[in-house]
Amino acid sequence: MNAQDSPEQESIQAPKMSSESRSHRQFKILATCAVILTALAIIAALYLGRTILLPFTLAWMSSLLLSPLVRWTSQKGIPNPISAGFLVLFAVSMLFLAVRLLAEPASEWVESWPQKTAEVQEKLNMVQKPLVDLRKAGDEVVKLGKSNDESHVTVSVKQESWLKSIVTDDIPTLSGQALMIIVLTFFLLSSRGSIARHIGQFGRDFSGRRHLMGIATQVRRQISTYLNTIALVNLALAIVTSLVLWALNFPNPFLWGCLAGLLNFAPYVGPLITVSLLSIVGLVSYDTLWAGLLAPAAFMGITMLEGQLITPSVVGQRLKLSPISVFLAVIFWTWIWGVGGALMAAPILACLKIFHENLFPAPPRAESKEEALRPLAL
């Protein structure tokens, strides 16, 4: 009887299993589509809201940079709003002073940049001479193929001055964003600790609220430590680069040193831009090719020492970022937020890594091979 019923039971169970597998596949497809649509919506929101999100992110990172000082002053009995206001005012004053000192040489280089690039091209004519001759031969061939009575129409395009574009478009936008960054930084520093308490309110009970507050405080402190470490490393890079350029009698060494430290926030891409700029300026400022390339070669040695030895030893292996992930992050955030996104790409990636490690901690590793294989024996 059982032998006769088994084929019928198998025939009944087969359609049931196939329908369950089909519904499971449909659920996986719907879940994948939902994830893709959510990712596209987040990217669109980041791009469309860059005018608000970029200053907010920069203000949040600035508050984390200054939060250790606010914590130290609060331990001394100074209220957070007073210390936050003083620190923000001091930081804005130092930034304004640096911009005031570097604005004049920077504007001179911007104004004379087309002339400088033309001088570099003249110095590189010996290398480009075969290519120039080949291009001239191609132009002669094109001229032979054209008829003599062919009429030509000259079209002139009047381009708007970049200085006028900056004054009319960029300065009002940048002024509004700068004011937003200053105000947000002050309020974030003044409310230090209250954000963690608000996050803790999402817990179900006292232990859950305490656990969430601990995670929020730990994440904030780890991100603050990372940002302060990277800022100090880049400040040291700017000082060392300025001193080396000054020793090489390079024009405006402190301008290029500050630019090198600022661009170093975008790993790999920033130092490459700095090397290119130093090469152009060196070829213009010196008579020989080797003397012009001495400054970019010295900076390459400095940035290699910083990137391969100093930063990994200071930051540690836990927060070490892979080169391909940093490069892709720089490309993505440059596309989303422009130059500001490029400079904040690596810090944003490190912050996301810190968030992930604290919210989803990895299980502890087994101490030995026998302990790792022990669950398999069960």
N, C-alpha and C positions, 0 to 999 in steps of 0.2 A: 504493500500500500504506500509506504514511504517512497519506494523506488518509483512508483507511478506518479506521485505528487510532485516529486522534485523537478521534473521538466516544466510543469505548469507554474510552480513557484518561481523558477528562474525566469520564465517568460514574463511574469508579472513584475518582478523586481527590475528587469532590464530597462523597460521604459521609464520606470521611476528614477533609476540612477542616471539615465541619460537626460531626463528633464532637470534633475538637480545640478548636473554638470553644466547644462546649458544656462540655467539661471545664474550659476556661479560665474561663468564667463561673461554673461551680460552685466553682472554687478561689477566685475573687474573693469570692463570697458567703460561703464558709466563713471566709476571712481577715477579712472585715468583721465577721462574727458573733464571731469570736475576739477581735478588737480591742474590740468593744463589751462582751463579757463580761469581758475583762481590766480595762477601765476601770471597770465596775460593781464588780468585786471590789476594786479599789484604793480606790474611794470608800467602800465598805462597811468595808474595813480601817481607813481613816483615821477614819471615824466611830466604829466600835466600839473602836478602840484609842486614842481621844483622851486618855484618862487617862494613858497612857504616852507617846504620841507628842508631845503638846503640851509637856510639860516637857522632853523630849529635844530638840525643835526649839529651844525657848527657851534651853536650856543650850548647844546648838551655836552659836547666834547670839551668846550672851554670851561664849563662848570666842573667837569670831572678833573681837569687839569688844576684848577684852583681849589678844589675841595679839600685836599690835605691841609692847606693853610687855614681854611675856614674851620676845620676840625681842631687844629692846634690853637687857634684864637678862642674858640668856644671853650676849650679846656682851661684857658686862662681867665674865663669869666666875661669875655666880650660877646655881646649878642651877635647872632648870625647876620642880621640885616646891616649892622654897622661895619663889620669886617668885610662882608660881601661888597658893600658899596665902596669901601676904600680900595679893595683889591681890583674891582672892575675899573674904577677911576684911574688907578695906577697903571693897569695894563693898557687902557686906552691911551693914556698919556705917553707911555713908552712906545706904543705902536705909532702914534702920531708923530713923535719925535724921529723915529726911524724912517718913516715915510718922508718927512720933511728933509732929512739929511740926504736921502737917496733919490729924491724925486728929480733934482736938477741933473745929475749925471745920467740917470735913466732916460729922461726926456731928450738929452743930447744924443744918446746912442740911438734912440728910436728915430729921431729926426734924420740922423746921418746914416741910418742903416742901409738904404739903397746905395749910397755912395760907397760904403764900406764893402758891401757885397760885390760891387763892380770892381773895386781894387783887388779883392780876393780873386775874382775871375781873371783879371789881368796877370796876376802872379802865377796862376795855374795854366796860362796859355801854352807853356812849354809841354805840359802833359796833354792838353787838349788839342794841340796843333794838328795831329793826324785826323782827329774827328772833325775839326773845323774844315780842313781841306776836302774831306770826303763830303761834307755837307755842301760846300761851295760847288763841287762837281755835280752833285744832285740838283742844285738850283739851276745850274747852266743847262742841264738836260731838260728840266721843266720849261725853261725859257725858250729853248729850241722848239718845243712842241706847241707853243702858243703862237697864234697869228699876230702879225704886226698891227693890223687894224682893229684889234679887239679893244673895246672900250672898257675902262675901269671905273668903278664907282667907289669913292672913298667914303667910308662911314666912320664918323668920330663919335665916341661914347664918352660923355662927361661923367666922371666918377665923383661921388661926394667925398669930401675930405674926411679922413679918418678922425682928425681932431674934432671936427664939427659933429661927427656921429657920436663920439665919446661924450661931448658936452651936452648934446641934446637928448641922447638915449641912455647911455650907460651910467653917467654920474647920478641922475635922479634915482634910478633903480638901485645902484650900489649904495647910495646914501640911505634909502629906505631899508634895505636889507641890513646895513651896518647898525642902524638904530634898533632894528628888531633883534639882532644878535646881542647887543648890549643890554637891552631890557630883559630879554629871556635869560641871559646869563646871570643877571642880578637876582631874578626871582628864583631860578633853580638853585643858586647858592644859598639864598635866604631860607628856602624851604628844605634844606638838606636834612634828611632823616624822616620828614613827613611823607615822602613818596614811598619809602619802605613800609611805613605804618599803614598807608592806604592799600598797598599791595597785600599786606597781611590780613586785611579785612575779608579777603576772598576765601580764607580758610574756614572749614566747617566748624572746628572747635578750637580750643586754646592752643593745643599742640600743633594743629595744622596752621594756624595763624602765625605762631612762633616760627615754624619751619619756613613758611613763605617769607617772613621778614628776614630770617637768616640768609636765605638764598639771595634776596634782593640786595642786602648789605654786602654780602660776599662778592656778588657780581659787580656792584658799583666800585668796590675797593680794588678788585682785580683789574677792571678796565681803567680806573684812575692810575694805578701803578704802571700799567702798560703804556698809557698815553704819556705820562710824565717821563718814563724811561726813553721812549722814542723821541720826545721833544728835547730832552737833554742830549741825546746822542746826535740829533740833527743840529742842535746849537753848537756842540763841540765840533762837528764837521764844518759848520760855517766859519767858526773862529780859526780852525786849523787851515782851511782853504784860503781864507783871507790873509793869514800870515805867510803862507807859502807863496801866494801870488804877489804879496808885497815884497817878499825877498827876491822874487824873480823880476821885479820892476814892471809888473803887469799894470796896465792902466785901470784905474778904479777898482782896486782889489777888494775893497769891502763891499762894493755893490755886487760883484760876481760871487763873493763868498756868501752873502746873505741869500742870493738867488739859488746858489747850490744847496744851502741848508733847507730852503723852502721846497725846492723841487725834489729833495731826497725823501719827502713824505710819500712820493709816488715811486716805489722801488722799480729799478730797471729802466723805466721810461724816463723818470726825472734825471738820473745821472747821464743817460744817453743824450738828452737835450742839453744838459750843462756842458758835456764834452764837445758837442757840436758848436755851441755858442763860444766856448773858450777857443776852439780851433779857428773860427772865423776872426775873432778879435785878435788872436795871436798872429795870424797870417797878415792882418792889416797893420799891426803895431810893430812888427819886427821885419828886418830886411831879408833874412834867410828863412828857408822853409823849416829847418830843424829848430831854430830858435822860436819860431811861431808855434811849433807843436810841443814845446817843452812844458808849457803850462797845462794843456789838456792831458799830457802823459802823467804829470805829477798828480793831477786830480784823479785820474784813473787808479793810480796806486793808492791814494787816500781812500777812495770809495770802495776799492776791493778789500782793503784792510778793515774798513768799517763793516762792510756787508758780510764778509766771510769769517771774521774773528771777533770783533767787538760786539756787534749787535746780538749774534747767537749766544755769546757767553753772558751778556747782561740780561737779555730777555728770557733765555732758557729754552730748553727743548720742547716744553709743553706748549708754548705759544709760538713755536717756529712754524712759519707758513711756507707751503710749497711754492716754488717759483711759478709754476703753471697756473696755480689758483690766484696768485697775486697779479700775474699778467692779465688773466681773464677778468679779474675784478677791476683793474685799472681801465681796461677797454669798456667794460659794461658801465661803470659809473661815469666815465668820460662821456659816453653816449647819452646817459640819462641827465647828468648835472653839469657837464662841461668841465672846465678847469678845476672848479671846486670839488667836483666828484672825483677827479683824478687824484687830487691831493688827499682826499679822505678815503680812498678805496681800501688801502691796506689797514688803516685803523678800523673801518667798518667791518672788514673781514675778520680781524682779530676779535672785535666785540661780538660778532655772531658766533665765533668759535667758543668764546668764554660763556656766552649764553647757553650754547648747546651742551658744553661740558658740565655746567652746573644744573641744568634742567634735566638732562638725560645722562647721568654719570655712567661711565663704563664699569662693568662688573670687575671685581678684583681678579688679578691673574693668579693662576695656581703657582705654588712655590716650587714645585718640582714636576718632572715628567710623570712620575707615578701618581701624583695627586690629580694631574690633568686627565689621566687615563682611568682613574678610579670610577667615575660615573658610568663609563662604558662597560665596566665589569658587572655593574648591577643589572 
